[in-house]
Amino acid sequence: MANITKKVSWSSRADESGAAGEGTPLLNGSEQPRLSRQVRLAWWLTERLTATTPEQSEGGSIFQIGRLSTVDLEEEITSDEVKPELETLFLSHFLDYDNIENQLFLEEERRMSYLGFRCLEISRWVVCGWIGFLTGLIACFIDIAVEELAGFKYQVVKENIEKFTEVGGLSISLLLWAVLNAAIVMVGAIIVAYFEPIAAGSGIPQIKCYLNGIKIPRVVRLKTLVVKVCGVICSVVGGLAVGKEGPMIHSGAVVAAGVSQGRSTSLKKDFKIFEYFRRDTEKRDFVSAGAAAGVSAAFGAPVGGVLFSLEEGASFWNQMLTWRIFFASMISTFTLNFFLSIYHKNTGDLSSPGLINFGRFEGDSVAYNLYEIPLFILMGAIGGLLGALFNILNYWLTIFRIRYVHRPCLQVMEAMLVAAVTATVSFTMIYFSNDCQPLGPEHAEEYPLQLFCADGEYNSMATAFFNTPERSVRSLFHNQAGTYNPLTLGLFTLTYFFLACWTYGLAVSAGVFIPSLLIGAAWGRLFGILLAYITPNSWADPGKYALIGAAAQLGGIVRMTLSLTVIMVEATGNVTYGFPIMLVLMTAKIVGDYIVEGLYDIHIKLQSVPFLHWEAPATSHWLTAREVMSSPVTCLNRIEKVGTIVDTLSNTSTKHNGFPVVVQVLGNEEPAKLCGLILRSQLIVLLKHKVFVELARSRLTHRKLQLKDFRDAYPRFPPIQSIHVSQDERECMMDLTEFMNPTPYTVPQETSLPRVFKLFRALGLRHLVVVDDENRVVGLVTRKDLARYHLGKHGLEELQLAQT
């Protein structure tokens, strides 16, 4: 592999990676002057993880793709600095999206009648309906809780400010505002940092990984859902630069993962329903529906939810899945709309389908002309540049947090600091702003602050900072021209940009959608105002440009195209802007991708997850399966000794979660030929139930093992250390014929890397057996093997992963 740039070896055998003591090019092409410390850090991580997690299979792979090697270590890193981040940054489990068609599975399918298959299909629709209904209820609860608590907080602070505006002593109002924000955010940060760290952030990167075939531990558990919901309420009410819409996607996915299994492993309650769906393939489809239902509830965009799940979430798709996911999205939107109409004492009015309502663009404001299209493209480029700047700053901030802010107490303190600083900056800008606007009888501001303005006027800066981000976005879209002056919008854009960048990545449940829209709406409206100054014609409507700016900013940060176009069109209720929004998002993505990746992709890499993109690296055709496979491979005989199986599973040097099953040709000393593939989880269930050949007629196996036994153990299969096998039982034999997959996917060793990549990506594979021309096993390709290759600035680069 002379044409591949070698990367830092994350192995304890540093001498095998070549010149380990030399400066090795990093992912950005720069030289690392302190490589020895990087290797010491990597050595400690791999050794520590090897010692603490005996099941180092490909299903519990532990490696670092090299992103942390971009940190310039100025001092020695101790084990205490990294230890709290181990579970969240370095551990990932893979999912089996390929059905194991062994004899048990085929017999069950053959026994099932046509009516049975129809009942299963009806059950899938029922599950999707429940997913949509429960996701809508959760969105309704979040919305009502945020509205009530935020309304109470704003009213208290508003009355306090108005009181001290007349008598002096506004510092007391500032202190009250900062303390209230810090206290509320502290509650949200404590439950996240101490009880469920995986609930931090929006959860979209984790769900993308899950649907790609990687299971981040605890990502779809009930405890995660509870912490997520409570945490996002505290984050929004606490005045952070966050939105409640992003976490809805994670919440919907957790609901889907729980409902589709017909039981709760957290509560240890089994309802004995939907048992057929207890496998990764079915669960993945329902999680896709849950993510779409979350988007639909957040933005009132059912079609946008389906497209989001297709574009950003699901790696695998089919036509029937599309229809079911759309059904779940519609149910989610309807449920939220119906219960909110009851809450607002207007039962039956279903005109506000989502958590955020951008309002409708009507009249002359929706018109745009041909000569405005270049301006929209220019705004898209600005959004791409600002989005790339946002992502770069947040990347380095996240690196800083990994190094220094890794203890829960420090994470809580940082969240409280950000809340207090946000309140202080907001109050300071409101105090020094003299942007007074008339308060008309039809004015839509819910909490207008007068401050030092004359009677009948309100402070326009307070409108941007004092309301929730959703209300601020709506006011920037629809307030009349002249509501904001350019200085107000410029200062607000600058401060909120850095506050949002600082906030994303805190140990709180929060999304980046609404802050991005708010930043973009602010500078977009400023863009429209400046155009109106330059050209006094009335075509430069500031609300129109606020919408385009919001789309450009959000597209520049998250790099969504198709789904975000439809979400914006559905949320505004007008398809007129579909083409301009599409142009803006395409431009923002092209410009942003030229500089840096999208925010979600950056955080996925920071978590060291082997995410498989749509296509293999462009220059990888000359690599073959022989060069990327893992070899030698631990194989099992079709009739294997129990002691051998136990030792194989207990051996920490056994890497893979799947084991080729071979049959030896009598009188031939050549390697055995492949006859099947069996998973670690299957072997553990067989050992647990003691399915041994010599005991087949004894009372220990009084019944034949069924698929139900495997489904009951799913998804938390017991570790091999919990299986007790006596010395006599170790001498027994185990026949794997009935339980192995007799038709695993195989490729010849000369298969090109892109072809191997397509098989993994299209079929959802976890293992791919490499055979020679006589069907003898020569290697095994796993997701970890494919993740080593990355297209960098120096061409195809190989990332040396842990081999211990």
Disulfide bonds with the S-S distance in Angstrom:
Cys436-Cys453 2.01
